[in-house]
Amino acid sequence: MLLLAKIKNQITINRLTYMSYENSMDGLDQDPRSGSDKNSSKMFFRKRKGCPLCSEGSPEIDYKDPELLGKFVSEGGRMLPSRITNVCSKHQRKVKKSIRHSRIIALLPFVFCGK
């Protein structure tokens, strides 16, 4: 009898916990920034910026331009990946080749020794 009472008590506790969990999950399908739910067609989408080197008027990638190539090199001298610089794969290959070429002819250092 005592065991049955404990089981019933545990079931009611679990049911209350589950109900409070369900209530807390109700607000998760709403976007707090826009005030609308995620499935709505009016959801705000941020336009992804394209490659900065693909647009018209962008500088040409050249191994003789260490200032431009320096933007694609980290503080330690490593090449930055395209997911950070937001460069397309076509231009990333050109940048990589130009950085290597300019390092060989000593326009860019292989390692930055900043103190």
C-alpha positions in Angstrom: 0.0 0.0 0.0 2.8 2.4 0.9 4.6 1.5 -2.3 1.5 2.3 -4.4 1.2 5.7 -2.7 4.8 6.5 -3.5 4.4 5.5 -7.2 1.2 7.7 -7.5 3.0 10.6 -5.9 5.9 10.2 -8.3 3.6 10.0 -11.3 1.9 13.3 -10.3 5.3 15.0 -9.8 6.5 13.8 -13.2 3.2 15.0 -14.9 3.6 18.4 -13.3 7.2 18.6 -14.3 6.3 17.6 -17.9 3.5 20.2 -18.1 5.8 23.0 -16.9 8.4 21.9 -19.4 5.8 22.0 -22.2 4.7 25.5 -21.2 8.3 26.7 -21.2 8.8 25.2 -24.7 5.8 27.0 -26.1 7.7 30.3 -26.6 10.7 28.8 -28.4 9.1 28.9 -31.9 8.9 32.7 -31.7 11.7 35.0 -32.8 12.2 37.6 -30.0 13.7 40.1 -32.4 10.8 40.2 -34.9 7.9 39.2 -32.6 6.6 36.6 -35.1 6.9 32.9 -35.1 9.7 31.2 -37.1 7.4 29.6 -39.6 6.0 32.9 -40.7 6.8 34.1 -44.2 7.6 37.6 -42.8 10.7 36.3 -41.0 13.7 38.6 -41.3 16.5 37.2 -43.4 19.9 39.0 -43.4 21.2 39.3 -47.0 24.6 37.5 -47.1 27.4 39.7 -48.5 29.2 38.4 -51.5 32.8 38.2 -52.3 34.5 41.6 -51.8 36.8 40.9 -54.8 34.0 40.0 -57.2 32.3 43.4 -57.3 33.1 46.0 -59.8 35.7 48.5 -58.8 37.4 46.0 -56.5 41.2 45.9 -56.5 42.9 43.3 -58.7 44.8 40.6 -56.8 48.5 41.0 -57.5 51.5 39.6 -55.8 53.2 43.1 -56.0 50.6 44.7 -53.7 51.6 43.8 -50.1 49.0 46.2 -48.6 46.1 44.3 -50.2 47.6 40.9 -49.4 48.2 42.0 -45.8 44.4 42.1 -45.3 44.3 38.3 -46.0 47.1 37.5 -43.6 46.7 37.2 -39.8 48.8 38.9 -37.2 51.0 35.9 -36.9 51.6 35.7 -40.6 49.1 32.9 -41.5 46.7 33.1 -44.4 43.1 33.7 -43.3 40.5 31.2 -44.4 37.8 32.2 -46.8 35.0 31.8 -44.2 36.6 34.6 -42.3 37.5 36.9 -45.2 34.3 36.0 -47.1 36.2 35.6 -50.3 34.8 33.1 -53.0 36.9 30.0 -53.8 38.1 31.4 -57.1 39.6 34.5 -55.5 40.8 32.6 -52.5 43.0 30.5 -54.8 44.4 33.7 -56.4 45.0 35.3 -53.0 46.8 32.2 -51.8 49.0 32.0 -54.8 49.8 35.7 -54.7 50.7 35.6 -51.0 53.0 32.7 -51.6 54.6 34.4 -54.5 55.1 37.7 -52.6 56.6 35.8 -49.7 59.2 34.2 -52.0 60.3 37.5 -53.4 60.4 39.1 -49.9 57.5 41.5 -50.2 55.6 39.8 -47.4 57.3 38.2 -44.4 56.8 34.5 -43.7 56.3 35.1 -40.0 55.5 38.4 -38.2 57.5 38.9 -35.1 55.4 41.5 -33.4 56.2 42.4 -29.8 
